[in-house]
Amino acid sequence: MNPLRQLFEQRLTQAGGSVATAADLDSLLTGKVFVSAHVVCRPWAARATSHDPREADVALTGCDAIIAETGTVVVCSGPVETRLSTLTAATHIVLGSEAQLAPDMETVFERLADRLRPGASPASLMLITGPSRTTDIEKTLVLGVHGPKKLVFVFTEEAGGAV
């Protein structure tokens, strides 16, 4: 196995996320499903039962980069991938490829430099590490308050495509 992939999977799992296989996708795409317009998601477009991510139980999106060091998925918002598609469903499933793996954040910013320059920048750059979590003053951890309760990553090579 690719060492960067192995590190990413380990760190994502430590952060509370999970890695699934393409075989798991059918069982994960249940309830109201939003499928983004990202090219990697097109094979599952017919599974969409909601065109509004705010109404979805599950959101299926692509990503722009993957940081192995921290188990982080990087998503640039814009016309194809909106911020809402990554924030509002209880479960966020992300599709990406091994080619998008980077060892660290510095490498991701180097690779995305042209897209992040003034005048070309996305509306937002989301760095997603595990499910949404917050804690109150009594240090009670709560998942899913500011985003998905569950984050699942699937490598597209196993899903029959590549980004």
Secondary structure as the mmCIF struct_conf table of DSSP 4:
data_model
#
loop_
_struct_conf.conf_type_id
_struct_conf.id
_struct_conf.beg_label_comp_id
_struct_conf.beg_label_asym_id
_struct_conf.beg_label_seq_id
_struct_conf.end_label_comp_id
_struct_conf.end_label_asym_id
_struct_conf.end_label_seq_id
HELX_RH_AL_P HELX_RH_AL_P1 PRO A 3 GLN A 14
TURN_TY1_P TURN_TY1_P1 ALA A 15 GLY A 16
STRN STRN1 SER A 18 ALA A 20
HELX_RH_3T_P HELX_RH_3T_P1 ALA A 22 ASP A 24
HELX_RH_AL_P HELX_RH_AL_P2 LEU A 25 LEU A 28
BEND BEND1 LEU A 29 LEU A 29
BEND BEND2 GLY A 31 LYS A 32
STRN STRN2 VAL A 33 VAL A 35
BEND BEND3 ALA A 37 ALA A 37
HELX_RH_3T_P HELX_RH_3T_P2 VAL A 39 ARG A 47
BEND BEND4 HIS A 51 HIS A 51
HELX_RH_3T_P HELX_RH_3T_P3 PRO A 53 GLU A 55
BEND BEND5 ASP A 57 ASP A 57
STRN STRN3 VAL A 58 THR A 61
BEND BEND6 ASP A 64 ASP A 64
STRN STRN4 ALA A 65 ILE A 67
TURN_TY1_P TURN_TY1_P2 ALA A 68 GLY A 71
STRN STRN5 THR A 72 CYS A 76
BEND BEND7 GLY A 78 GLU A 81
HELX_RH_AL_P HELX_RH_AL_P3 ARG A 83 LEU A 87
BEND BEND8 THR A 88 ALA A 90
STRN STRN6 THR A 91 GLY A 96
HELX_RH_3T_P HELX_RH_3T_P4 GLU A 98 GLN A 100
STRN STRN7 LEU A 101 ALA A 102
BEND BEND9 PRO A 103 ASP A 104
HELX_RH_AL_P HELX_RH_AL_P4 MET A 105 ARG A 111
TURN_TY1_P TURN_TY1_P3 LEU A 112 LEU A 112
HELX_RH_AL_P HELX_RH_AL_P5 ALA A 113 LEU A 116
BEND BEND10 ARG A 117 ARG A 117
TURN_TY1_P TURN_TY1_P4 PRO A 118 ALA A 120
BEND BEND11 ALA A 123 ALA A 123
STRN STRN8 LEU A 125 ILE A 128
BEND BEND12 GLY A 130 PRO A 131
STRN STRN9 ARG A 133 THR A 135
TURN_TY1_P TURN_TY1_P5 ILE A 137 GLU A 138
STRN STRN10 LEU A 141 LEU A 143
BEND BEND13 GLY A 144 GLY A 147
BEND BEND14 LYS A 149 LYS A 149
STRN STRN11 LYS A 150 PHE A 155
TURN_TY1_P TURN_TY1_P6 THR A 156 GLY A 160
#
